[in-house]
C-alpha cells in the first residue's frame, strides 16, 4: 500500500512541477498578472455585486435622472433615474456571460471539426478545411448583423450567432496539433493495443492540444465581448431593459454633452476587459510555450 502511494506521488510530481512552472512564468509577466487580477475582480463583482450593492438596476425615478455621483448613487443615475453602478454590474454579468458562452460554443465546434480533420485526414480533412476557409472568407460581423436582423436579438441569439461564426480559428489550430501528434509513438502504441479512434482522440490527443485551445479561447472571449458590445450599440444585440455595456453606450450617446459619464463608464469597462483578456492570452501563450519550459 505504501509503495503504491509512493508511485502515485511520483507520477503526480512531473504534472505538478509543470503546472507550477506555467504559473511561475505567467506571474513573471506584469501585464498578464495585472490582467488576471482585474478579470478575477470583475467576475467576482459581477457574481457578488447584488449582495454588496443591493440596488435594483431596473428601478426608475425620473425625478432623479442624470444626477452626478452621490452617496446614494456612487456613479450617478441615468436618464431614467436608474443607478449606473447597479446597471454596470448587471451589464457585466450579461456581457461576460455572452463572451464565455459564445466562446464555449466556438471551442466545442472548432475542436470537434479540427480534431476530425487532423486525425482522419484525407477526404474528411479536405471537406472540413474547405468549409473553414469558406467561413473565414465571409465578413463575419456583417454576417452576424444579417442573421440577427432576420431572427432578432436577445442573449441566446447573440451567444449562438457569435459562437457559430467564431470557431474557424480554433478548428485550424486543433487540426494542426492533431496532425503533429497523431504520428507519435504513444498513438501508435494505442492503436497496437486496440484502442478505438474515439478513445485515442479523447484520452491521448486532446490533452496535447488543450494549452493551444486555452490560449485561443482567451483571445476569443475578448472578441466575443467586443462583438456583443458593438451589436448592442447598434440595437441588434441585447435588448432593453436588460442592461449590457453595449446598449448602455447606445443609451448614453444622446446625453454625451450633458452627462458624459454615462458613456465613459461602460466604455472604460469594455476597454479594460478586452485588453485584460488579450494581455492574459499573450501571457498564457508565453507560459505554455514548450520552448520556455526549461527557462
Phi, psi and omega in degrees: 000316181296319180294324178295318178296321179296318179298318179296320179296321179293326178291324181284337186301312179299319180295318179296319178296320179295316179297319179296323178296318178297314180297319180297315180292325179294317182287344176285343177269109183300312178301320180293319181294314178297322178295318178298317179297316180297316182294321176298318181294316183289325176291321177295319179295321179296322181280319187257357183305314180300333177283324180281322182236086185282062176244142181278119180290350181257352183287125183253152176208085185305332179290343181248028183287145176057040176278145175287172180302135177223179178295326180282327180231098191297330178246015180085191181233160179269194186293338179258008179081013178279145182292124184292319181297317178298322179287326175297317180293317178294321177295327177297318178300317182292310184295316180292322178294317178300315179298316183291314182292318179299318179289328175298317177298317180295320181294315180297313181295311182294322180294317180297313182290317180295321179295317179297317181294316183287327184277313185274330178063201176050231187295325178298315180298316182299310183294316181297316183287331176290322175295319179298314179298321179295319178294321180290336179283341180283145173289100191303313185296319180290329175296317178298316178301316181296316181296315180291327178295328181278313188261354179089164182268208184110155184303314183295315180296317181296313180298317183294315183293315179297316181296318183281356175244013183233011187274350191295316181295321177298316181298318181294319181292315180295319178301314180299317180292322178295320177299323182287319188272342186290343179264011181285162183294324182291334175287319176298322178295321178295320175298320184295326181271004174090020178293143180286164178300318181298318180293319180296317181293319186279316188268333187248319185268317183302317178301334180288336184256358180303316178303318178295321179295319180299314181297314180297320180295324180298313176295324182293325177298317178300316178297319181294319178296317180295320180294316179299319180297319179294318179295317179293324177297324180278357177087012181248002182259236178290127186265147175297149010272001178296122183278141167218162182299326181292311181285341171293323175295319179298315180294331186278344188295328180280352177245025187298326182268325182277329180215072184296338182296335179297329178270331184293315186298305179294326178297318179294322180295318177298314182300310184293321182292314180295316178298320181296317178296322179292316178295321178295321176298319176299316180295318178295321179299317178290321183291328182267000180293121182301331181292346181256003187288341178255009180282000000 
